[in-house]
């Protein structure tokens, strides 16, 4: 499943999720980052410790390192 997002900070990112394998790949700024699926009550949450995406439906929050979380919406 591939979803493209436009974020409030002007970034455009893409998230490819592979639920059966428990991973997702975040494409951001020409770089691909593999994230592991995390337990969540509803929606989705993937993280590798440094980078995290969490959301539900067409909404997602992207957190990278110490930067402030950015809200993103599916386009």
LODORO-554927 format. One record per residue: residue number from 1; y, z, x of N, C-alpha, C, O in turn. Coordinates in nm, 2 decimals. Example, Ala and Ser with C-alpha at 12.3 -4.5 7.8 and 13.67 -1.06 7.14 Angstrom:
<nodes>
    i    n_py    n_pz    n_px   ca_py   ca_pz   ca_px    c_py    c_pz    c_px    o_py    o_pz    o_px
    1   -0.57    0.78    1.32   -0.45    0.78    1.23   -0.33    0.78    1.32   -0.33    0.85    1.42
    2   -0.22    0.71    1.28   -0.11    0.71    1.37    0.00    0.79    1.29    0.11    0.80    1.34
</nodes>
This chain:
<nodes>
    i    n_py    n_pz    n_px   ca_py   ca_pz   ca_px    c_py    c_pz    c_px    o_py    o_pz    o_px
    1   -0.12    0.00    0.09    0.00    0.00    0.00    0.12    0.00    0.09    0.14    0.09    0.17
    2    0.21   -0.10    0.07    0.33   -0.11    0.15    0.45   -0.10    0.06    0.46   -0.16   -0.04
    3    0.55   -0.01    0.10    0.67    0.01    0.02    0.79    0.01    0.12    0.79    0.07    0.23
    4    0.89   -0.07    0.08    1.01   -0.08    0.16    1.12    0.01    0.10    1.13    0.02   -0.02
    5    1.19    0.08    0.19    1.29    0.18    0.14    1.43    0.15    0.20    1.43    0.11    0.32
    6    1.53    0.18    0.13    1.67    0.18    0.18    1.71    0.32    0.18    1.70    0.39    0.07
    7    1.77    0.37    0.29    1.80    0.51    0.30    1.95    0.53    0.30    2.03    0.44    0.33
    8    1.99    0.65    0.26    2.13    0.69    0.25    2.21    0.67    0.38    2.33    0.65    0.37
    9    2.14    0.68    0.49    2.21    0.67    0.62    2.22    0.52    0.66    2.26    0.49    0.78
   10    2.18    0.43    0.58    2.19    0.28    0.61    2.07    0.22    0.66    2.06    0.10    0.68
   11    1.97    0.30    0.70    1.85    0.25    0.76    1.76    0.19    0.65    1.77    0.22    0.53
   12    1.68    0.09    0.69    1.58    0.03    0.61    1.45    0.06    0.68    1.43    0.03    0.80
   13    1.35    0.12    0.61    1.22    0.16    0.66    1.11    0.11    0.57    1.14    0.08    0.46
   14    0.99    0.10    0.63    0.88    0.06    0.55    0.77    0.16    0.57    0.75    0.21    0.68
   15    0.70    0.19    0.47    0.58    0.28    0.48    0.46    0.22    0.42    0.45    0.17    0.31
   16    0.36    0.21    0.51    0.23    0.15    0.47    0.13    0.27    0.46    0.11    0.34    0.56
   17    0.08    0.30    0.35   -0.01    0.41    0.33   -0.16    0.37    0.32   -0.19    0.26    0.25
   18   -0.25    0.44    0.37   -0.39    0.42    0.37   -0.46    0.55    0.32   -0.51    0.62    0.40
   19   -0.45    0.58    0.19   -0.50    0.70    0.14   -0.64    0.74    0.17   -0.68    0.85    0.20
   20   -0.73    0.64    0.17   -0.87    0.66    0.21   -0.89    0.71    0.35   -0.98    0.79    0.38
   21   -0.80    0.67    0.44   -0.81    0.71    0.58   -0.72    0.83    0.61   -0.73    0.89    0.71
   22   -0.64    0.87    0.51   -0.55    0.99    0.53   -0.44    0.96    0.62   -0.39    1.06    0.68
   23   -0.39    0.84    0.64   -0.28    0.81    0.73   -0.18    0.72    0.66   -0.21    0.66    0.56
   24   -0.06    0.72    0.72    0.04    0.62    0.68    0.11    0.57    0.81    0.11    0.65    0.91
   25    0.17    0.45    0.81    0.24    0.40    0.92    0.38    0.38    0.88    0.41    0.30    0.78
   26    0.47    0.44    0.94    0.62    0.43    0.92    0.67    0.33    1.01    0.66    0.34    1.14
   27    0.74    0.22    0.96    0.80    0.12    1.05    0.95    0.15    1.03    1.01    0.14    0.93
   28    1.01    0.18    1.15    1.15    0.22    1.15    1.22    0.17    1.28    1.17    0.21    1.39
   29    1.32    0.09    1.27    1.39    0.05    1.39    1.30   -0.03    1.49    1.32   -0.02    1.61
   30    1.21   -0.11    1.43    1.12   -0.19    1.52    1.00   -0.11    1.58    0.92   -0.16    1.65
   31    0.99    0.02    1.55    0.88    0.10    1.60    0.79    0.14    1.49    0.83    0.17    1.37
   32    0.66    0.15    1.52    0.56    0.20    1.42    0.51    0.34    1.46    0.48    0.36    1.58
   33    0.51    0.43    1.36    0.47    0.56    1.39    0.36    0.60    1.29    0.38    0.59    1.17
   34    0.24    0.64    1.35    0.13    0.68    1.26    0.15    0.83    1.22    0.18    0.92    1.30
   35    0.13    0.86    1.09    0.15    0.99    1.03    0.02    1.03    0.96   -0.05    0.95    0.90
   36   -0.01    1.16    0.97   -0.13    1.21    0.90   -0.09    1.27    0.76    0.01    1.33    0.74
   37   -0.18    1.24    0.67   -0.16    1.29    0.53   -0.16    1.44    0.53   -0.25    1.51    0.60
   38   -0.07    1.51    0.46   -0.06    1.65    0.44   -0.10    1.69    0.30   -0.08    1.61    0.21
   39   -0.14    1.81    0.28   -0.17    1.86    0.14   -0.04    1.88    0.07    0.06    1.93    0.12
   40   -0.04    1.83   -0.06    0.08    1.84   -0.14    0.03    1.85   -0.29   -0.07    1.78   -0.33
   41    0.11    1.92   -0.37    0.07    1.93   -0.51    0.08    1.80   -0.59   -0.01    1.77   -0.67
   42    0.19    1.73   -0.56    0.20    1.60   -0.63    0.29    1.51   -0.54    0.36    1.56   -0.45
   43    0.28    1.38   -0.56    0.35    1.29   -0.47    0.28    1.27   -0.34    0.15    1.27   -0.33
   44    0.35    1.25   -0.23    0.29    1.22   -0.10    0.37    1.30    0.01    0.49    1.33    0.00
   45    0.30    1.33    0.12    0.36    1.39    0.24    0.27    1.35    0.36    0.15    1.38    0.36
   46    0.34    1.29    0.45    0.28    1.25    0.58    0.36    1.30    0.69    0.48    1.30    0.68
   47    0.30    1.34    0.80    0.37    1.40    0.91    0.29    1.39    1.04    0.17    1.38    1.04
   48    0.36    1.38    1.16    0.29    1.39    1.29    0.36    1.51    1.37    0.34    1.52    1.49
   49    0.43    1.60    1.30    0.50    1.71    1.36    0.64    1.67    1.40    0.73    1.76    1.38
   50    0.67    1.56    1.45    0.80    1.51    1.48    0.87    1.44    1.37    0.99    1.45    1.34
   51    0.79    1.35    1.30    0.84    1.27    1.19    0.77    1.30    1.07    0.65    1.32    1.07
   52    0.84    1.31    0.96    0.78    1.35    0.83    0.84    1.27    0.72    0.96    1.24    0.71
   53    0.76    1.23    0.62    0.80    1.16    0.50    0.74    1.23    0.38    0.62    1.27    0.39
   54    0.82    1.26    0.28    0.77    1.33    0.16    0.84    1.27    0.04    0.96    1.24    0.05
   55    0.76    1.25   -0.06    0.82    1.19   -0.18    0.73    1.18   -0.30    0.62    1.23   -0.30
   56    0.79    1.11   -0.40    0.71    1.09   -0.52    0.77    0.97   -0.59    0.89    0.95   -0.59
   57    0.69    0.88   -0.64    0.73    0.76   -0.70    0.81    0.67   -0.60    0.76    0.65   -0.49
   58    0.93    0.63   -0.64    1.01    0.55   -0.55    1.12    0.62   -0.47    1.21    0.57   -0.41
   59    1.10    0.76   -0.46    1.19    0.84   -0.38    1.12    0.90   -0.26    1.00    0.94   -0.27
   60    1.19    0.91   -0.15    1.13    0.96   -0.03    1.23    1.03    0.05    1.35    0.99    0.06
   61    1.20    1.14    0.12    1.28    1.21    0.22    1.22    1.18    0.35    1.11    1.21    0.38
   62    1.30    1.13    0.45    1.26    1.10    0.58    1.33    1.20    0.67    1.45    1.22    0.67
   63    1.25    1.27    0.76    1.29    1.37    0.85    1.24    1.33    0.99    1.12    1.31    1.01
   64    1.33    1.31    1.09    1.29    1.28    1.22    1.35    1.38    1.32    1.47    1.39    1.33
   65    1.27    1.45    1.39    1.31    1.55    1.48    1.41    1.65    1.42    1.39    1.71    1.32
   66    1.53    1.66    1.49    1.63    1.76    1.45    1.73    1.70    1.36    1.83    1.76    1.32
   67    1.72    1.57    1.33    1.82    1.50    1.24    1.81    1.56    1.10    1.71    1.60    1.06
   68    1.92    1.55    1.03    1.92    1.60    0.89    1.83    1.50    0.81    1.83    1.38    0.83
   69    1.76    1.56    0.71    1.67    1.47    0.63    1.76    1.37    0.56    1.87    1.40    0.52
   70    1.70    1.25    0.54    1.77    1.14    0.48    1.69    1.10    0.35    1.57    1.09    0.35
   71    1.76    1.08    0.24    1.70    1.04    0.12    1.69    0.88    0.12    1.78    0.81    0.16
   72    1.57    0.84    0.07    1.55    0.69    0.07    1.49    0.65   -0.07    1.43    0.74   -0.14
   73    1.52    0.53   -0.11    1.47    0.48   -0.23    1.40    0.34   -0.22    1.45    0.26   -0.14
   74    1.30    0.33   -0.29    1.22    0.20   -0.28    1.31    0.08   -0.33    1.39    0.09   -0.42
   75    1.29   -0.03   -0.25    1.37   -0.15   -0.29    1.27   -0.26   -0.32    1.32   -0.37   -0.35
</nodes>
